[in-house]
């Protein structure tokens, strides 16, 4: 999950401040919680 978060939220993204980063991470967390099938797929588990 760390690599996925880095690729989606941190890498090559300009955040105006720490609050903006925190909000982006929260949105990522919400997405992960709503898409457990994608989490399993990215972990190499067949769904």
Residue pairs with C-beta under 8 A, 6 or more apart in sequence:
1 32
1 39
1 42
4 42
5 25
5 28
8 28
9 21
9 24
9 25
9 28
10 21
13 24
15 21
15 24
32 38
32 39
37 47
40 46
40 47
41 47
